[in-house]
Structures are given as C-alpha cells and as structure tokens.
Amino acid sequence: MKYGFLRVAAASPALRVADPAYNAARIIDVIGAQAEKGTEVLVFPELSLSGYTCGDLFLQKMLLAGCMDALRAVAEATTGKKMLVFVGLPVVCEGKLYNCAAALADGAVLGFVPKTHLPNYNEFYEARHFVRGQQKLALADLWEGKRAPLSTDLLFCAEGHPETRIACEICEDVWVADPPSTRHTQAGAIVVVNLSASNEIIGKREYRKTIVSAQSGRNVCAYVYCDAGMGESTSDMVFAGNNMIYENGTLIAETLPFAGEACEAEVDIGFLIAERRRLNTFGSRGESADKYLTVQADFFTDALPAPRVTSMPFVPAGEGERAERAELILSMQAHALAKRLAHTNAKTAVIGISGGLDSTLALLVTARAFDLLGKQRTGIVAYTMPGFGTTGRTKNNSLALMKEMGVTARTVRISDTVLRHFRDIGHDPAVLDAAYENAQARYRTMILMDVANETGGLVIGTGDLSELALGWCTYNGDHMSMYAVNCSVPKTLVKYLVGAEAGRLGGKTEKILKDILSTEISPELLPPDAAGNIAQKTEDIIGPYELHDFYLYHFLRRGDSPAKTLFLAERAFEGKYDRATLKKWLVNFYRRFFSQQFKRNCIPDGVKVGSVSLSPRADWRMPSDASAVLWLREAEAL
C-alpha cells in the first residue's frame, strides 16, 4: 500500500456447480493474474469453491471434503504472494454446517467468517442446510491437524498497519436492517468485503447498488462486493457477476451484469481514515470491539498505485450530471440570497460588474433571486467602474450583460478619484505596487457600500472559493460585501456554471457569456499592454486555477499530504504539466493558503454549496498565524 492506496479486486470466474477442484483451478488462475497486477485484497463470490446452487448436495460428505481439498490448493497458491484472498465454501465446525468465507494469505487459512443471515425465500433454502453464524469464537478443522478460527467477529489486519482492518460479511448480511458490517466498522474495520450470490432480476441491480452505497457511506468505509457469475445459472435463477467497489458511498468500479470481468480499483485508505477523524459522529472502537479477534497478515505490496483521479474534482464528469449539478448550485445560491434579501427587507441589490467570470456569476444568481422574490430586476443596481487596467472588451461585456439582464446599469470612472487619493497619501502613481492596485479595489467597494446605504440595499459579494484559498483579494476591498454568493464555488466550477446559464438563456446573452468565458482571468488593476489588451494575467502570477483547485480539494477534502497530492497531480495532469511545474505551484499553494488565513477569518456570510468551504464559522477554523513549515518542508523536498 503506497500513498495510502489499497488495491482491491472482485472476481467471478467460471465455475461448475459441485466441482470444487475445477473451481479451485479457475480461482488459482485469477490469483496469479491479480498478483501480477499488484492486487492486495482479492474477493471471490459466496460458496465459490462449491457453487451456491448445490442444494441438498451440501449435506453430502463428498462435496464437503472436496471443498476442503480445494481450499488447501487455493491456500497453497497464495504462498509468497502479498495478497489477502477471500473464497467461499461450506465448512463443518462442531458438527454444524456453516456458509463461510475463508480468508487466505501466504499459504495459510487465517480464519472463517460464517454467514449471519440465512435467506429462506427461494428454492435453495439456505436455512435447510446451514446454521446461523455466531460471534462466539470456535475452531474449525483443516488438514493435518491444523485448525482455523471461525467467528463472525474476525478482523484481518495488515502487519505494521493497525488502521487497515478488513472485515467480511456474506450476501444477505448487507440486505438486513442491521448488517454485521455496521458492527465491524465500529470495531475499526475500514474495508468490508462481501461474498455474494445475488440472482439477477429486473431492477435488482439498482437496489443492490443503493444498499451497498449506503452501507459504504454511513460507515465511512470501502466496500468490495463480489457477486456470483454466470456459471451459477441453474433452474429458475440467473446470476450475472455484478461486482462493485464503493468508497465512502461513491461507486469507483463496477462490473456490469454478464460482463464476466474482474472489478478492480484502488481504494484510498488514507482518505477514509482522515474522513473518520473529521466526522466526530462516526464512533470507532465500539463496545464490542474488544471481543473481536484480529488476525494479522502481510499483504501490502510496494507497487506504485494507479488510482483513477480526475483533474477537476469539483466538476462532475458526465455532461448530464454537470447540467443537473449546475442547476442545483445556481438554485441554492439564488434561494440563499433571496432569503437574505427578504429577511433584511432590502430594496436593492448592489453589485460591481467587471466583465469577468465571478461578477458575471454573481449577477446571474442575483437575477434569479429577484425572480424568485417577484421583484423587478431594475432593483439590481449594477456598476461598472473602469480604472487604470480596464480594457474595452471587459467594459463592453459588462455593459452588454447588464442590458440583457434588465438591471439598472451605472458607470463610474474611478481613475481621477484614485489619482487624487494617491496625492493625498503621497503615492507616486508611476509605482505600480500593492498600494496602486488595492486603492482601486477599495474605492470600488466604497462606492458599492455607499450606494447600498443610499438605496436601502445589500452589496453582493462576487469573490470565489479559489480566491479565498489563495488570498487573491484585496483586504476590505473585493474581500468585503454584505452577502457573498460565490464564496464556496471554486473557479473551475464557476466556469461551468456560467456556461450552463449561457446555454439556458441562449440568444445574445449566450454570446456575451461565451465571450466572458474566453476572456483572460485578471483583476485589471495594472495598465493594459500597448495593444490595449489585458497585461495582468492572474494565472501567470499565482498559477493555474485548475491546479490550485485540485490542490485545495486534496488538502481540505481528502487530507492528503504534499507528496501524495503531487503524485496524484502527476497522474491527473499527465501530458499537460511537468513535475517541476506541478511542484512549483504546489509549494505556492501551501505558502499562500497559510499566509492568507487572516483574510478568511473575517469574511462575510455566504452560501455553502459543496463539501469544501472556508467559512470560519463552521467549515474551516485555523489561526491566522499558523505555520506552513511542515507542509512546505515536504513539498519543497519532493
């Protein structure tokens, strides 16, 4: 396990019902193939050595002995392999027959986990053959005088990594009101495997996914579900091998029904541990934890993981999902703002429009809020305030957008007033420093605040989550407002929201919004170049927003270290940025994030729309003077 990733797989090989030797041979083939891939936990279906549909043959000594011989062959096949393997078989213990999962590693049988809940609603009548598994520890006979523990309460732990505990349940166990895995995770299990034989009928796949997703999410664990394959098909049922792997409620891999493939994924144990630590409602080490038997095995490899990772974690991957998500976020922003406007009895909403992405999104949201309240959009007082760096393109887009949105549009040229301010404070306007830039931002905010007072309204903040993370805002300038609608929307998502509204509104508005989307991101506080184009390009100064959003997500949401973040960034941005570039902006991210906390500690109210937010009131509490030395030391050494 490297960088906190555990490689898991669920496989449903071809089998013959009641032919353990044949089934063992197929399982051994899969073990060999998965070992070459570096798989560390491998799961096979319920009763995979015998076949699930044996019926009364389970009562035959010949079948039971054949399964034990097959288990021995499979166990020996794991010798020398860094792998924990789960196979299913019937096991006799103390004169009773159990439907068990056997855990194998390095040639040994670590233990048997019996099925707790036995269905009795189909022609195979499990309760006819098997007894219910018990928590009480028993010892089952193997071969040559060897025995292995048998209990529902077994945990399998990686040597040297006590936080990586793996528990097992079998098929029906997860379908009941109180699955055993709930107890297992409270005892510390962070991965749950399920050996299943769930027949396929219309609609069952969707329900199965709902159950497994919910169990993975509520227990903050990885869940590896392995379903019986097509070899089980017999009599009145068909089995489809619908294998699934979930991580904290999210599906990360699935084998479609009847595909006949292994389901493989890298589960992020580091993230699950961090998430459990963050959620104080999740209680590990429950009252019965000390009653569990924990068996250790060495199944971690040194193989470099190959997790699936997206370069834009804040933006849904699918086109349909993106459209649905965009509409939801825009509605959340608009309803939150509508509530604040109604509560304060605000007559107007005052907003500065720069021709950039953030103020455009804020205007679109404000228009929606006014529509929700049944208020005339003329009550939205929008200002464009050209200064030293304003270009004709952004100014024209501002005016055109305000016109199309039907709001009250005003223009205030700030250059002369700012120059007078420079004379008042003795600043040389030829010196293009922080005072030169921030004086413009603060004067614009003063105009908006005063207009809000004059019109009985609220100033709508436009700054986004990415700017807050990097401190890319002027303290008491664009940093301040009376309600911030974009404060938990990262820059990469802002683009998609504006694009979604462009498509929805269509016509001339769509054309304007598309031109805004193609404009360089800039605060436009420094003079344009000789051709009148934007000279101050934000991403040239602080780094690409797509990188900073990626780093922010993995820092705050996943709890990843700098080394792990850089490793993931190399995969996500392969072919676009080299390692040196990724490292440069990663170091810059940590430096800016820590040094700019003082700005975040006094930000105005703003609506939370996602799981990552920097509000100091509920989501991110950090002293303004915290040191970044631990993070920078690791990042700079990479």
Steps between C-alpha positions, in 0.01 A plus 500: 500500500669817380371855555217347704345312206392137528449307177191281521321278251184289477494215251230252393683229303327223310397212723329164494238433763621229742849477339739651762821393322397672179389811688825512698701486176310796357543695825873424503528633144340828610727523806805472273372765261407739781835448674671629185286813524598560863154429642512489879145393586319259268140386553310211341125429518299322767560122506733547205679166558184293494256719312210669675225294338598152625181457701489175701846407371631723779403218736726253316833420665661462158429863407615632837827305483553609142458864602756463777749347253430786263552753779839348574601534134389863489673580829826351373468711184519815715845403633752776444240739371427831670126447490202443726252270324138423593328190360164345588430140605291288737684427825421245772574618853390329821260282304321789328525620141576867432498709183844656537752736352857381544775761529831381354848652491850366431394136498294513819132504589469800730140434599142431401219757512156332501189653349270650762171546316373198305227570243216252474297638212617309191532140389850465642391556861830587667350446845431142392875431487691758702483638852527866592850631567583601856728761652636243743842375392530137389775301330439317173710204388714536187752229413796329666374601842481871415207712607384854428280740697134529400295801608297781354725738694832457328708791374794458266774755551802590292824448689640828622185688402242454777273760345444278195251246629288294263170337593273260317131434464309278259225595254174528697687651794506840331130488403369488857409793724813468715783356289797341682728740316360786706636331811824414321571858399427622853767254608748662263452328164566744218445256213203261481489214251179324407496157339161484333277290281225742409287384209409750231148626443368825352575795728715305745830645383385853582371397842821304568708806419287717727549265794875459454551872439309589816691249711833628370400862555349475847793293624770708325663193354598331179260224399599223259197307378562180303200336335459147366550474126330331211632153589244495781205536267269207553136402540293815552768765562778673313812658650681787330827571684407861577809589703540844660754699698390801703700755696315709758174454311644573155516234230858484374482178298231262374479191284181523300262200511611210279827676409709222655784730600688566821414821682814686610574828676737685729317596819638797689548377856671825592191699402268268694713533811505879465124509443431294810722729700311802370153357565459487875159336449683187382595299805774247450592238761146421613410317819551157345831586332707320761310179428633486145788278401744689280718286274808655345639428156755658270308594188632847412707537186749768404338544160427855394123548506307601192181657636247664277524871567328794337676826425185696593363350821243778549340444158287189428635286218184420305335762281153421634619502860680833444183661371296368792765606752527847349128557530501380861789728599350804328170432678676466836682829450186679386280370781761585764530854368122534473469407867754765602335766284157417642622484859668841482216649296761619254365724228796450269795275435818690414767322302819591318534352150851467362443295187669206670368158602427555870297819472316350204397198706398725791278705267337189356429371850366837616263513203369156592451613861298803392288278276433268795388795710284643223706819503578711196857452379537876482552470876838346422733798485804390303814711469785477258793701635778524241843578637863497392495141372151471356495391137236578243405134475413455868326837525286434194409151622400648837267753343357252250431241770331751731277609214401145409424415863270800534671649804575863584840570345733776616856594415747676731849571371730470798836604355485872585379439855768240563768738369377764747522236771859429398581869544333497842714211625814603311511200268679529166256363235799387296573239767277205411507332839239353736381848602445588134288190447312480828398864506288431194339188651422677828353805330272278292379329818440838666282607206293183523460525877392863485252431219355214705450738791346759272257255336420283800670197352770240548837470330533160332845344529651351188822330620528123462640214710827476308576868562426456871733200520785694343419834661469648149280785613553849640444516873194717560470538125342222294562294814197667660126500421164459672432151361742288295326269254814344346707442812485119484514468122853430368618664180487181292134460596421870441584445134255214467224688678535799270512265202186322618311829532625603157341191351179547695452868417613479136485786250709812544556426868662169412734674256608752767553229761709293262724800431540553874592132538775541241645814662827474694448496878629830640424754772589768242675719754810564290501688166433296183776428251579719199226331296240565769480139612509361853855507632441378856414132466410339831608146414844619389547653845353248744474189282228319304170484684443142389811402695412702808146360503647150477741574785226660710272200462768250594621712791163580658267222385735203482759596762784405264865574567706709255674185372173320434347810343791542260487130409129531419550826311759332278238241404215749463695752288726260313603651169390850599736601781838354587601408854704819552202719411264300721742524791556874452132582529445245777759677714338831412159362598611405852688826547206715397235289674667529839608862471156625394285347773457843663281601208280192531452549874287809442306431182129582468217247497469294186315192382668159526433285195760220520695287745800736485449840655722749681248674722664562840164456670444134420728348237862603543638626827868580501707764679621780279857445616526123446833390353521325165846360570398130513319514167760719330789285622349189341386679184835668439685171550300314236 
